């Protein structure tokens, strides 16, 4: 029974992602999400109280998966610069490979109300914390400047990657997002390196 319940929950999140990306969050009706998920309209309300909860859970689930990929991707890497490069590569490649998720994170999230953005922002905290941990480790290893403002730098790095993805989407995805990894990482390493 739990397996079937999880299948419907996952189907609803997949359907919601597709519908939010195509129609925008505010123009997406629960009935469209149900249709895309292959469930009855009422089934949605067995799992979620409101449409906003679907978006919040979608971010929590997807960002949780992304954090797992980051952690697994950087764990075997000793060179902190390569670890940052790997984070940037995973960030770009995951969004390039899932345009719907890229669109929802980059475009739709910015059009949501402040309370919803705050709730979704909680899902981003582990990612920001991961970047911070890499920066601290780089300072401890003597790779990054000892006077580095870690809190500011983590936001700048995340913000830069975020903007690169947004520009890629707005341009109509005319180039490979992954091709931007080296330029992004080199720019930051030159600024924060010793």
C-alpha positions in Angstrom: 0.0 0.0 0.0 2.8 2.4 0.9 4.4 1.8 -2.5 1.2 2.8 -4.3 0.9 5.8 -2.1 4.5 6.9 -2.9 3.9 6.3 -6.6 0.9 8.6 -6.6 2.8 11.3 -4.6 5.7 11.1 -7.0 3.4 11.2 -10.0 1.7 14.3 -8.7 5.1 16.0 -8.2 6.2 15.0 -11.7 2.8 16.2 -13.2 3.1 19.5 -11.2 6.6 20.2 -12.5 5.4 19.7 -16.1 2.3 21.8 -15.6 4.1 24.6 -13.7 6.8 24.8 -16.4 4.3 24.9 -19.2 1.6 27.2 -17.7 3.3 29.0 -14.9 2.5 28.4 -11.2 -0.3 31.0 -11.0 -2.1 29.7 -14.2 -1.8 26.1 -13.2 -5.0 24.5 -11.9 -5.1 21.5 -9.7 -7.1 19.7 -12.4 -4.3 20.1 -14.9 -1.8 18.7 -12.4 -4.1 15.8 -11.7 -4.5 15.1 -15.4 -0.7 15.2 -16.0 -0.2 12.9 -13.0 -2.9 10.5 -14.1 -4.9 10.8 -10.9 -8.3 12.1 -10.0 -8.6 15.8 -8.9 -9.5 14.8 -5.4 -6.5 12.5 -5.0 -4.3 15.7 -5.0 -6.0 16.8 -1.8 -5.1 13.5 -0.1 -1.5 14.5 -0.3 -1.5 18.3 -0.4 -3.8 21.0 1.2 -3.1 23.6 -1.5 -1.3 24.1 -4.7 1.5 26.0 -2.9 2.2 22.9 -0.9 2.8 21.0 -4.1 5.4 23.5 -5.2 7.1 23.5 -1.7 7.3 19.7 -1.7 8.5 19.6 -5.2 11.5 21.9 -4.3 12.2 19.9 -1.1 12.3 16.6 -3.0 14.3 17.8 -5.9 16.8 19.8 -3.9 17.2 16.9 -1.5 18.1 14.7 -4.5 20.5 17.4 -5.8 22.2 17.7 -2.4 22.8 13.9 -2.4 24.3 14.2 -5.9 26.6 17.1 -4.7 27.7 15.2 -1.7 28.4 12.0 -3.6 30.1 14.0 -6.4 32.5 15.9 -4.2 33.2 13.2 -1.5 36.1 11.5 -3.4 37.7 14.8 -4.4 40.6 16.0 -2.3 41.3 19.2 -4.2 38.9 21.8 -3.0 39.0 23.7 -6.3 38.0 20.6 -8.1 35.2 20.1 -5.6 33.8 23.5 -6.4 34.1 22.8 -10.1 32.1 19.6 -9.5 29.4 21.4 -7.6 29.1 23.9 -10.5 29.1 21.0 -13.1 26.4 19.1 -11.3 24.3 22.3 -10.9 24.5 23.1 -14.6 24.2 19.6 -15.9 21.1 18.7 -13.7 19.3 21.9 -14.8 20.3 21.5 -18.5 19.0 17.9 -18.4 15.7 18.9 -16.7 14.5 22.1 -18.4 11.2 22.0 -16.7 12.8 22.1 -13.3 15.2 24.8 -14.5 12.3 26.9 -15.7 10.3 26.5 -12.4 13.4 27.2 -10.2 14.6 30.2 -12.3 11.4 31.8 -13.6 8.4 30.7 -11.6 9.9 30.9 -8.2 10.7 34.6 -8.7 7.0 35.3 -9.5 5.7 33.7 -6.3 4.7 35.7 -3.2 7.1 36.4 -0.5 5.8 33.8 2.0 6.0 31.1 -0.6 9.5 32.1 -1.5 10.5 32.0 2.1 9.2 28.5 2.6 11.0 27.3 -0.6 14.1 29.2 0.5 14.3 26.8 3.4 14.9 23.9 0.9 17.9 25.8 -0.5 19.7 26.2 2.8 21.5 22.8 2.7 22.9 23.7 -0.7 24.1 27.1 0.5 25.6 25.4 3.6 27.4 22.9 1.4 29.0 25.7 -0.6 30.0 27.4 2.7 31.6 24.2 4.0 33.7 24.0 0.8 34.8 27.6 1.2 35.8 27.1 4.9 37.7 23.9 4.0 39.5 25.8 1.2 40.5 28.5 3.8 41.7 25.8 6.2 43.8 24.2 3.5 45.4 27.5 2.6 43.9 27.4 -0.9 41.5 30.4 -0.4 42.3 33.7 1.1 42.2 33.7 4.9 40.2 37.0 4.9 37.5 35.6 2.7 34.0 36.6 3.8 32.5 33.1 3.6 28.9 34.1 4.1 29.0 36.7 1.3 31.1 34.5 -1.0 28.7 31.5 -0.8 25.8 33.8 -1.8 27.9 35.3 -4.7 28.8 31.9 -6.0 25.3 30.5 -5.8 23.9 33.8 -7.2 26.3 33.6 -10.2 25.3 30.1 -11.0 21.7 31.0 -10.6 22.1 34.0 -13.0 23.9 31.9 -15.6 21.0 29.4 -15.7 18.4 32.2 -15.9 20.3 33.8 -18.9 20.6 30.4 -20.5 16.8 29.9 -20.3 16.0 33.5 -21.5 18.3 33.1 -24.4 16.3 30.1 -25.6 18.9 27.6 -24.5 21.1 28.4 -27.6 24.2 27.0 -26.0 25.2 24.3 -23.6 24.8 25.2 -20.0 27.6 22.8 -19.0 30.0 24.7 -21.3 29.7 27.6 -18.8 31.3 25.6 -15.9 34.9 26.5 -16.6 34.3 30.2 -17.0 32.2 30.4 -13.9 34.6 28.5 -11.7 37.7 30.2 -13.0 36.2 33.6 -12.3 35.5 32.7 -8.7 38.8 30.9 -8.1 40.8 33.9 -9.3 38.8 36.1 -6.9 39.0 33.9 -3.8 42.3 32.1 -4.3 45.5 33.0 -2.6 
